[in-house]
Amino acid sequence: MSLPVVIPALVVLAALLLVCVLAPDAADRLFSGAQRWVVASFDWFYVMALSAFLLFLVVLAASRYGDIRLGPDDAKPEFSFVSWSSMLFAAGMGIGLMYFGVGEPLQHFLSPPTQEPGTPAAAREAMEATFFHWGFHAWAVYGTMGLVLAYFGFRYNLPLTMRSGLYPLLRDRINGPIGHGVDAFALVGTIAGIATTLGYGARQIAAGIHTLTGWETESSGFLVAVIVVVVTLASLSALLGVDKGVRRLSEFNMLLSVLLLSFVVIAGPTAHIFKALSENIGNYLQGLVGMSLRTFAYAPSREEGWFGGWTILYWAWWVSWSPFVGMFIARISRGRTVREFVIGVLLVPTAFNLLWMTAFGNGAIWADANLAGGALAQTATNVDALLFRFFEYLPWVKPVSWLAVLLIGVFFITSADSGALVVNSIASRGNNESPVWQRLFWCVLLGLTSIVLLLAGGLGALQAVTLVAALPVAFILLVLCVGLWRGMVADLAHYSPDLAPATNFWSGQHWRKRLEQIVHQPLKADVQRFLQATVLPAMNEVAAEMQKRGLQAHVQDSLEGDADSEVRLVVPVEKLRDFVYGVRAVRRTIPTFTVRESAGSKERRYMYEPVTFFEDGRSGYDVQYLRSEELIADILRQYERYLSLSADKRTQMLNRAPGHTDPV
């Protein structure tokens, strides 16, 4: 656990909780006022920023930068496309669809931005606005943050935390106070956002159970019990990790979601839903550019009312959640290309969102007009119970409502355990092998924060704080886009046809020793000895020689303790990516056709190899058979390649400099 990050974050969080608990009304007025000021003064900035994020991702995916892989060039995705999509959906906004799937379209229908309320034109505009709020822009925010973190985390070998995205600007200073402050800020924002969501989610679950059973579920004790159950189950899931816990829950979420969605489509006005879906998609795509840049500058009353109360609050909410969701998306996206990442993040969840909103939104508007006689719309302000009111106009209301309660609960468990994993990652500087008690600590803290705010009535105040904090995050995101672009330009330059590819340096000598190593299938201890006895001295020798020539070369190693065994030679270069030549212990599966396996031995399934890695994420290679002088030669070959690239980049910078003229 990184104390310079955790201690300031816990102090700030404790101070916010004290204010919300001791003076909830005053805190609500203060923070809500700050939120209104931010919305009124910076609505234009949010509009421009989110449009820029969407355009940025589309350009990256359509360009040659889309071929860059998030990780080494030979990396493969850790999760199947279905599992990956399920986790994107569950962590990003799955619970929001349950809460607003009926409520938002109905409220827009009763109070549309420009049309006459309650008319067919109002219904059309209500769905167009709902699509806009839950479509490409929301996922562009998450995708931008996730892409930045995944790129610098998996190609620069930096910790998977928010500070790593600032590496192009701060370089090694991300390991100092500025980096600690950025991660502490992300930690507080993530805990606050998840805690408030847990509180509001408990209310919806309670409203559903009350509708089904008639029990008194609005008491504080019942709401606390709901949160305790959710956090307990989330803790169990977090202990299993991403692969066994979050992935399986997310796939279960997706299955339940498809079942509920299919039921609403089939049991509801099926033909009307599919007709509306076609028209909704057409209206959304046709008006996308206009809505993306709309600020209601010529309609001030709408700017302060509907626009500020819906669109800008949504934009701020997506931005405030971007450190959490973006970091989680990055965590599960290693091995995918930039193009796969952008297409998956933008299209898959958005397509599901649009289908969901059409089924529930248009279905509710149709039911209100044709079955309820306006009674459903009259309860639209009580969003907690509105979904279950809608089910009353469909068959099998009880089983379907219980299915919805189960789905809401699983969604909240998924959000809580993925949130705990992200918080733990931030607090541990990206270390995924933290102790069990540490993951449990963050789960419990999320639950306690939510319970305290729920009992004190401070959920609204903390939510307002989260939305205000979104403003600097949006500024930071724009800066991160610039850094990401610079990094990708440098990435492709390494594959320039003008530069000969650097390869592993082996003369073919001492081939008997190499054959022995191939047959021996080294253990991790063997590789650690090689790093200690051969690689580290060779790098120290090169670093010492470089220092004599005025270069600030230094060697870093993590050969002690339980950390991943690696050694790296680093040569910092101003305004360019540092030169890094590293060697780390990499676990490989033992081939089934090896001598040991063919002899029938099943003693172990893995072997280890010392494999090179570089700052730009290029594929590494096995160097276990190299001697010290050959390893030095390989380092110099890579460094010579790096200098050739650096010279080309400096020439390009000079050619772009003001006043520069090419010699005649």
N, C-alpha and C positions, 0 to 999 in steps of 0.2 A: 504494500500500500504506500503510495507516494504522499507523505505527510505534508509537504509544501502545497499540495493541491487539496488534500482532504481537510486539513484543519481550517484554512480560510473559508472553504465552502461550507463546512458545518457551522462555523461562527456566523456567517451571513444568513444561512438557513434558519438557525436558532433565533437570530434577531428578527427576521421576518415573521416567524411563528409567534414570537412574543408579542409583536405589534398586533398581529391578527387576533391573538387570543385575548390580550388585555384590553384592546380597544377596537373591536371588530367593526363597529359602525364608523368610527373615525378613519380607520384604515381603509375601509371600503370607499369612503368619500374621497380620501386623499389619492389612492391608487386609481380609482375610477376616473377622477379628474385628470390625472396624468395620462391615462389611456385616451380620454377624449381629446386632450391637447395633441397627443401624438397623431391620432387619427385625422384630426382637422388640419394639422400643419404639414403632415408628410404623406397624405393620401396619394399625391402625385408621384412621390418617390416610390411607394410600394407598387403602384401601377407600372411605372417604367422598369423597376428592378425585376419584377416577376416576368414581365414580357422579355426582358433581356436574358433571363435564365433559360426560358424556353427556346429562344432563338439560338442561344449559345449551344445548347445540347443538340439541337437539330443540325447546326453547322458541323459540329464535331462528328456526329454520326454519318453525315453525308460526305465528309472529307476523308482524305487518306489517314487522318489521325484515328479514324474509327477502327483501323486494323491493329492498333496498339493493344496489347493484352494487359489486363490488370494482374500483374505478377510477372515472373520470368516468362520468356518467350515460349517455353515448353510446358507451362502450367496448364492444368485442366480444371474445369469447374468442379467444385466440391459437391454440389448438389444438382440433382436432375432439374430440368426446366420446370416441371410441375411443382416440386418441393420449393424451389426458389421462388416461383410466382406466388405460391401459397403464403410463404413467409413475408414477401413484400406486402401482400394484401392485408394479412393479419396485423402486422406491426404498424403499417402506415395509417390506415383509417377504417379498418373493418368495423370497429365499434361505432364509429361516427355514422356509418350507413344505417345501423340499427336505430340510432337515436334520431337522425334527421331524415331518414328515407321517406317517411310520411310527413313529418312536421314541417320541413322547409318548403316543399312544393305547395302544401296547403296554405302556409302563411304568405308565400308570394302570391298565391291565387287570390287571397283576401286583400293583400296590399302590394300590388305589383309596382315596379319602378316607374312605368310610364302609362300603362293601360288602365281602363276602367275596371275596378275590382269586380270579381265574380262573373266575368264575361269569357267567351271562348278565347278572345285575344289575351285576356289575363292568364288563362290556363297555358296558352302557348308561351307567353313571356315568362311565366313561373318556371316552366320546365327548361327554357333556354337559360335563365339565370342559375338554376340549380346545376345544370350541366356545366356551366362556366365555373362555378365555385368548386365543383368536384372533379374537374377534368384535367386537361394537360398542365395548367399552371400550378396546381397543387403538387403534382408529381414532378414538375420541373424543379421546384424548390428542393424536394427530397433528393431527386436525382443529381442535382448540382453538388450538394453537400456530400452525398454518398460517393460520387465519382471523384471528387477532390481527395477525400480521405482514402479511398481504395487505391487511387493512383500513387499518392505519396507513401502510403503504407506498404503496398505490395511491390512497387517498382523502385522506391528509394529505400526500402527496408527501414522505414521509420515507424515509431509506435502508432497504433491505430487510434489516435486521439485527435482532437480538434487542432491542437497546436501544430501538428505535422503539416497541415495545409498551409501554414504560414512560412514554411521552410524557404521558399524562393525569396522571401522578403527579409526574414530574420536570420536565416542560416543557423549557425550553432547557438544563437541566442534563444532558440525555442526551448533549450534545456535550462534556461535561467528564469528569473522572476516573471518576465513577460509570458513565457510559455506556461508557467504555473498558473498565472492569473487567467489566461485564456481557458485552460482546462477547468479551473475552479468555477469560472463563469458558466461553462457548459454543464458542469456537474450540478450547480444550483438550479439552472434552468430546466434540466432534465428531471430532477427530483420534483420540482414544483409542478411541472406540466403533468407528470404521471400521477402525482398525488391528487391534484384537482380532478383529473379524469377518473380516478378510482372513486372519488367522492360522488361525482355526478352519476357514474355508472351504477353505484350502489343504490342510488335513488330510483333509477329506471328498473333495476331488478326488483326492488321493493314494490314499485308501482305495478309491475307485471304480476307479482305474487298476490298483491292485494286484489287486483282485478279478477284473478282466477279463484281465489279462496275466500275473499272477504275478510282476511285477517287484518289486524291492525299492524301495518308494516312501516308506518311513518315515524315510529318511535326511534329515539337515538340508539337504544339497545339493539333493535333489529338491524339498523343500518351498520352498526359496528360489527355485529355478527357476520353480516354479508362480507364486509371487508376482510375480517379475520379469516374466513373460509377461503376467499380468493387469494389472499397473500400466502396462506399455508400451502395451497395447491401450487401457487406460483413458485414457492420456495422449493418444493419437490421437483418441479420441472427444471428450475434453474440449476439444481444439483446435477441433473442428468446432462446438462450442456445443450449446445445448439442442435447437434445432430440427433440426439435421442429425445430431448425435451421439447424445445421450441419447434423443431421441424415436424414432429409427430402431432403436436397440438395444432399447428398451422394447417396441416393436411386434414385433420379432423374438422377444423373450422371451415375449410373450403368445402368439405363434403356436406356439412350441415347447411352452409350458406346456399349451396346449389339446390339442396332439397327444399329449403324454405322458398327460395326464389322460384323454383319450378312449380311448387304448389300455388303460389300467388298468381303466376302466369296462367296456369291451367284452370284453377278454381275461380279466378277473377274474369274480367272482360278480356278474354284472350285476343280476339281479333282487334279490339280497340288498342290494346297494349302494343301489339306489333305495328299497327298503323302509326301509333304515336311515336314509337321508337324510330321508325324511318324518318318521320317529319322532325322529331327532336334532333336527330343527328344532323339532318340537313340544315336546320335553323342554326344549330350550334356552329357548324363549320362555316356556314355562310357569314355569320356575324362575329366570328372569332377575332378578327383583327380589330374591328370597331369596339367590341366589348373589352378587348385587352388594353386598349388605350383610353377608354372612356373615364372621365373624371367628373362629369356633370357640372363642368365649369359654368355653363349657361343656365343651370337650374340649381341655384344654391340650396333651396329647401330639400331637394332630393339628395344633394351632396352630403348635407348634415344628417339626413334621416336614413333613408334606405341604403344609400351607397356606403356611408360610414358605418352603419349598424350591421351591414351584411358583408359586402365585398371586402372592404378594407380590414374588418375584423378577421375574416377568413384568411386574407393574405398574411396578416400579422400572426395568426395562429399557426399557419403552415410553417412560417419562418421560425417561430419560437420552438416548434417541434423538430426542426431540421437537424440540430445536432444529435438528438436521440435517434430519429428514424434514419437519418443519413448514415450515422455510424453503424447502425444495425445492418442497413443495406450493404454497406461496404464490407462488413464482416462476412456476409454470406455470398459475396460476389467475386471472390478471388478466382482467377483463371478465365474469366469471361473477357471478351474483347470490349473495347469502348462502344463499338456499334451494337453488340448484343446487349450490353448494359443499358444503353439509352433506349433502344427499341423496347426491351423488356419492361423497363421502369415506366416509360411514357405510355405505351400502348396497352399492355396487358391489364394493369389495374384500372386504367381509365375506361377501357371497354367494359369491364365488369361493373364499374361504378355507374356508367350510363345505362346499362341494362337494368341494374338494380333500381336506380332512381325512376326509370320509366315504369317498371312494374309496380313499385310501391307508390310513387307520386301520382302518376296518371291513374293508377287503380284507385287510390284514395279520392282523387278529385271526381272520378266517374262514380264511385260509390256514394259520395256526398250528394251529387246531383240526381242520381237515379234511384238510390235506395234509402238514403238517410234523410232526404229532404232538408239538407243544410245542417243537420244535427252534428255531423262529424266535424264540420268546419268550426262550429261554435266552441268546440273543445280544443282547437288548434294551439291555443296558448299554453296548455298543459302538455308539454312535449313528453314528459316522463311516461305518461300513460297513453299517448296518442296511438302508438303502434298497436296496442292491444285493443283500443277502441275500433281501429280499422278491421281487425280480425273478426269482430262481432258481425260484420257484414259478409263474411265468407263461411263456408261449411267447416265443420270439425273445429270449431273455435277453441275448445279446450286443449285438444292435443297439439294444435298448431301454436297456441300461446305458450304451452309448456316447452315446445321445441324452441321457440324464440327466447324464452328465459334461459334455457340451456345454452343456446348460441351466444347470448350476451355474456353469460358467465364464462364460457370458454374463451371468448374474445378478450375479456378482461384479464383472465389468467395469462393469456398469451402476451398481452401488452405489459403486464406486471413482470413476468419472468424475462421477457426480452429487454424490458427497461432495466431490470436489476443487472442483467449481463452487461448492458452498455455502461451503466453507472460504475459497475465493478471494473470494467475495462478502462474507463477514464481515470478512476482512482488508482489503478495499478499501472498506469503508463502503458496500456496496451497488452499487458501480460495476461494471457488466457489460462495460465496454470496457477491461478491464485488459490489460496487455501479455501476449503469448504466453508469455514466459519465466516470468511469475508463476504462470500456471495449471500449467505444467509443474513448477514448484518444489513446489507443494502435492501434485501427484500423486507425485512422487519422495519427498517427505517421508512421505506415507502409507505407501508401500512400504517405505522404510527403517525406519520405526518398527515396522512389523509384523515385518520380518525380524529386527531386533535383539531384540525380545521373544520371537520364536519360538526363536531360538538360545539365548537366556539363560533360557528357561523362565519368563518373566515375564508371559505372556498372562493367566493367571488373576488375578494381582495387579492388573494394570491394569484388567481387567474389574470387579474388586471396587471399585476407585476410582471407576469410571464409575457403578456402581450406588449408591454412597454419595453421589456428587454429585447424584444424581437427587432427593434429598430437598429441597434448597433450590430446585431447578427446579420441583418440584410446588407449593411455596409461591408462587413467582413467578407460575406459571400461574394460580393462583387470583386473585392481584392483577390480572393482565392481563385476566381475565374481567370484573372490576369496571370497569376502564378501557374495555374494549370496549363494555360496556353503556352507559356514560356517553356515549361517542362516538356510538353509534347513536341514542340519545335526542336528542342535539343535531342529528344528521343529519336526522331526520324533522321536527324543529321548523322547519328551514329551508324546508320545503314546507307550512307551516301555511297554511290558506285565509285566515287573518286578515292575512297579509302579502302585499302585492302583489309579484309576481315582478320581480326586477331584470332589466332588459334592456339591450342595448347602446345607447349614447347616440349617435345620429346624426341631425342635423337635416335631412339631404338636401342640404346645401350642397356646393360643389365636387364635384358628381357627375361632372364630366368627368375629374377626377383619379382617382376611384374606378374609372371605366370603364377608364382607362389601366392601372391596377394589375391589374384583372381580366384584361385582354388580355395584359399584360406577363408574367404568371406569374413572380413574384419568386424570385430565388435566395436561398440562405441568407445570403449577404453583404448582400443588400438588406434582409432582416429585421433583421440585426444592426445595420445603419446606422440603421434606424428605432428600434430599441430604444435605441441610443446617443444619437441626436439628439432623439428626441421623448419616448419613454416614461420614460427615466431622469430627464431634467430635470423632467418633470411630477411624477413621484413624489417627487423631492427637494423640489420646491416644496410639495407637500402635507405631506410629513413635517416640513418646517421650520415650517409654519404650525401643525401639530398640536403640535409641541414647545413653541411659544410658549404654547399653551393647556394645558400640563402633561401631555400624553400622551407616552409613551415610544415614539414612532414611529421606525422606522428603515428604510432601504432596503438590500436585498441584491441583488447582481448577480453573474453568472458570464459575463461577456462576453469574458474573455481566455482564451487557451489553447484546448484541445480539448474543454472541458466543454460540456454542452448550454447554449445561449444562453438566459438568462432573467433577468428583473428582477422583484423582488417588494417590495411595501410591507407591512410587518408592524407591527401595533399589539398588543402583549401586553396581555392582560386577565386578572386574577387569577381563578382558579376557573372560567374559561370558555375556550372555544376561541379562540385568537388570531384577530384579523382579519387576513386575508391577501388582498391583491389582487396577482396576478402576471400577467406576460405572458411567454410563451416561444415560441421558434421551433418550429413543428410542421411536419413534412414531410407533404405530401399528394400523392397520385397525380394526375397531370395528366389531366383528362377527355379522352376520345377525340374529343369533339365540339368542342373549343376551336379558335380560329382557327389557332393554330400547328399543331395536329395535322391539321386539315382541309387545310392547305396542303401536307401531306406531309412535314413535318419530323419527324425522329426523333432530334433532338439529345439530348433528355433526357426522362425519364419522371416526374420529380418537381418540385414547386414547394414553396415554404415560405410559411407565414403566421404572423403574430404573433397568438397565441391566448391569451385570458385563462385563468387557473386560480385556484381558491380553496381554502381550507383544508378544506372539507367535500366536495370532489370533485365539485361540480356541473359541468354541462357548460359549457365555455368558448365563446367566440365570437371571430371575427376582428375586430381593431381597426386594421388597417393603414391604413384610410382616415380615421381620426380625427386631428384636430389636437390640439395640446397642451391647449387649454382644454376641448375636448370630452372628452378622456381624463380630465382632472381631474373634470369633471362626472360621468363614469361611475364613477370611484372614489368620489366622494361619495355617489352613489346607492347603490352597494353598501354603503358604510359606514353610511348611514342605515338600510338594511334590517337590517344587522347589529345596530345599536343597538336597533331595534325588537324583534328576537329576544332580545337580552340583557335588555331590560326585562321581557319576558314570563318569561324564565327566573328572573330575580331575584324577581319576584312569586311564582312558584311556590315558590321556596326559602323565602321569608318565610312563605308560607302553611303550609309544612310545619314551620316552626321551632317548638320547644316553647314554649308559653305564648302563642302568637300567637292573637289573636281577631279575627275580621272586625268592622269597624265596623257598628253597627246603624243 
